[in-house]
């Protein structure tokens, strides 16, 4: 991998810090924050990152000849480097950066905008968060005193891009909830059998819903009289798990109607989804009908892609994503 020239002496105007994780900590992605006057950042990008990088841009770039990762520039004088977090990679990058500038300690209070932004980028799970976060310094400069009510509501929704929301699949036994979870995850995350009651504990998996990552829970099938033993315990645990749900997907198929337990949280959104649409829709009106064997279409036509879009837009509405106002992202979690 090509690398630019290493300066003979460090430039004291270029300062860097390891924002996370520490070299000996477990983690897939590291985060190094570089600060310097804009002309120094420009020169550093050209010499060590393979080309210029504009404000609010993020690019996959070679990182000082050590690794290939994401470089992001939230403001003129701040650069964020996101390499792989292996100790060897982090250690070599820090050593090469030390030849370019001066290492400093992280802001212990975490109060500055770019420090908060660095940690938010490190924590964010959803791809749609990145460009929005990088644009926040500009948005706060443009609107330093936003309406508090709108700011709170907008931030509450956008926080789901950093800390994933929870979706609970709820319905009768053996109607295809586990098959739906596997289809959304693109992997065999749940057991799928024809016998009712196969799922006796709730299963959860992180799913990327078109740029919005969410935890999807496949809850055990609900029965009118589950009795005691494992099924009774499973149903009790399923109802307890509903308390954490941000979105409850009430599932039905041609053989079993919708079940809406009283335990659904008051603040949770609800969607009614008919499963196994290729075998016949549920009798009740649904927001979407889907077959796991059909990846095309829109809500109501049996396509998985339409359901994915509906789930994403219910968690993070398009109008919230398009809102040009600022986001108080440092309060997430």
N, C-alpha and C positions, 0 to 999 in steps of 0.2 A: 504494500500500500504506500503510495507516495506521500511524502510529508514536506512541509515548507521548512525554511531555514530556522534553526533555533538561535535566538539572539545571543550575543556574547555575554551580555549582562542583563539581568532581570529589569524590567521596566516597573518602577514603584507605583506607577499610575494604574497598572493592571493588577487587580487583586482577585483572589479566588478562594472559595471555601467548599468543603464537602457538605452538602445539605442533607444527603441521605442516600442509601444507608451507610453506616460505617463499614470500612473494608472487611471486617470480620463478621458482619451481620448477614443473615440470610435475606435474599431479595433478588429479583430478576433484573431490575433496572436501578442504576445509580443516578445521582443528581449532583452536578457540580455547578455552582453559581459563580460567574465571572462578572466583575464590574470594572469599568474603566471609562474614560471620556470616549465619546462616539468615534473620534478619529482613530483611537487606539483599538477599539473594538473592530472597526472596519479593517484595519491592517491585520489584526489577529485572524479574523475570518478568512481573509484572502490568503494569508500565509499558512495557516494551520488547519483550516476547515474546508479547503478546496473551493473557495469562492465567497462572494459577498452574501450577506444575509440582511434583508430589510427588517424594519421594525414591524412587529406583529406577525412575522413569518416563522415557520418551522419547517425544517428540511432534514432529510436523511443524508448525513454527511460523514466523510472520514474524519476521525477525531485525533488530530496530532499524530497520525500514522500508527496509532495503537489499536483503534477499534473503529467500527462503523456504527453510528447511533444517531439519535435525533439532536439537532441543535436548534434552539428557539431563541428569539430575540424579542422579549416583551416590551422593551423600551430602548432608546438609543444607547444608553450606557449600561445595559444589563444583558448578559448572554447566559443561557442555560444549556448545559451539556448533559445528555442522558445516555451514558454508555451502558453496556452490560455490567452487572454488579459483581462479577467475580473479583476476588481480592487481587489477583495478578493484574487484571485490566485496570481496576481503580488505582492500584499502587503505581503502575507505570504512568498513567495519565497524570496523577498528582506530581510525580517526579518531573515529567516533561513540562507541566505548567509552572513548576517552581523555577525552571530555567527562563520562563517568559515573564513571570511577575512575582508577586508576594502573596504567600498564603496567610489567610486570616482565620479567625474563629467565627463560627456561625453566630448570628444575632440571637443571643439567649432569649430575649423577650419575644422575638418573632413578630415585631410590631410593624416593620416597614412593609410597604406594598409589595416590593419585589421579593422579600423573604417569604411573605405569605403566599405569593404567587408560586414561588419555587416549590413549596411544600404541597400546595394544591395540585400542581402538575404531577408531582411524584405520586400523590395519593389517588388521583382521578382514575377511575376504571373505564369510563366510557369514552370512545374516540371522539364523540361530538363535543366533549369538554375542552379539547385542546385549543382550538381556534377561539372559542369564547373566552377562555381564561387569558390567552395572550392579548386579547383586545381590551381586557379590563382596565389596565392603566390609562388608556386613551379615554375610555368611557367615563371613568371617575374624574378625569381632568375636565371632560366636557360637561359633566353633571355632578359637581361635588356635593350638592345638597338635594338628593333625590327625594321624592315623596315617600315618606316612611312606610305607608301602607302598601303601595305598589312595590317598593323595594323588598319588603318582607315576603309578600306573596310570590314575587318573581324568584327570589333567592330560595324560598322553600322548595319550589319545583326544580330549579337548576341544581340544587344540592344533590339531587338524585344522580347527576352525572359524576359526582365524586364518590358518594356513598350509595351503592346500588339499592334501589327499592326492592321490595319483596312482593312477588306475585304468588298467590295460592290458587292451585287448581282444585276445585271442590265439586263433588258430585257423588252419585251412587257407585257401588262397586262395579267393576268390569264394564266400563263404558268407553275406555280408550284414553283415560287421562295419562297413563304411563307411556303409551305410544305417542301421545302429543308431546310430552316432555322430551322423549328421545328425539322426535323430529325437530323440535325447536333447538335442542342442544347439538344436533348432528352427531350424536353418539349414543351408545347403549348405556344411558345413565340409570335406567329403571328396569326392573324385571317386567316382562310382558308375557302373560299367560292367559288362556281362555277361562281358567277357573277364577270365580269371584273371590276377592279377598287376598289376592297375591301380594299387594302392597300393604304391609301391616305396620309400617312406620313411615313417617313422612321423609321423602327424599328431596334434596335440594341441589341445584346446579346453577352456575353462573351462565347466562345466555346473552349473547350480543344480539339485540333486537334492532338491527339497522343503525348501529352507532350508539345505542343506549343499552348499557349492560344492566341486567336485573338478576336477582336471585329468584329462581322459579321453584316452588315447592309443589311436589306431587303428594297430596294428602291421601291417606287411606279412604276407601269408599265409605260414605255415610249410609247407615242403615237405620230403619225406624226402631228396630229392637235388636241391637247388636249382642245383647246378653253379656255374660262375663267372659273371663278368659282373655286370650290374646286379641280377639276382635273388639271386645269392649274396651280394653286398654288402648288399642290403636285408635279407636274413635275418640276417646277422651283426649289423647295426645294431639289428634288432628284438630280438634276444636280449640285446644289451647294454642296451637301454632297459628291459628287465624288471628290472634291478637297482634301479631307483628306484621300483618299484611297491609301493604299500601294499595294493592289492587287484587280483588277477588274475582276469579274467573269461574262462574257458575256453569258447569258442564252438564250436558244431556246428550242422549242419542235417541234412536228410534224406539228403544225399549224402555228407557227410563227418563223421566222428566227432570226438570230443574229442581234443585234443593237449595234453599237459602237459609242457612242456620241463623239463629238469633245471635250467635257469637260473632258474626261479622262486625268488625269495628265500624262505628258510626262514620268515621272520617275516611274509610276506605272506598275507593272507586269500585264499581261493579261492572262486569261485562257478562253477557249471556251468550254462550258459545255452543252450537250444536256440533257434536263430533260424529265421525264416520258418515259424513254426508254422502259418500259413494254408496252407502247401504240404505239410505233413507234419512231424511232430516228429522230432528226432534219435532214433536207436535207444536211446542210453544214457540212464540216469536223470539228470535235470537238476534243479537247484534252481528254475529258472524256464524257461518257454517263452514266446516273444514274437514277435509280428508287428508290424512298424513301421506297418502299416496299421490297427492296432487300438489305440486309446489307453485303452481301458477294461480293467477286470478286475484280477486279482491274480496273483501268481506261480503259474504252472502253467496259466493260462487264456488266455494269449496277449496280455495287456494290458500296454502300456507303463507305465501308472501303477503297476502292481504291481511291475515291475522297478525303476522309480525308487525306490520305497519300500524294496525289498530292498537296493539299492545303498547308499542313505542309512543304513539301519539297520545294515548291515554295517560301514560306516566309523565311525559314531557311534551306538552302541547306545542304544535308548530308555531302558534302565535307567541308563546313564551320564548322559544328559540329565536324568533325574528325580532323580538322587542329590543330596541337599541339601548335601553337603559342599563345602568350598572348592576352588578351582582355582588352581594356581600358573601363571597365564597369562603372566607376564612372562618365562618361560623358553622360550616357543614360538619356533621358528625358530633 
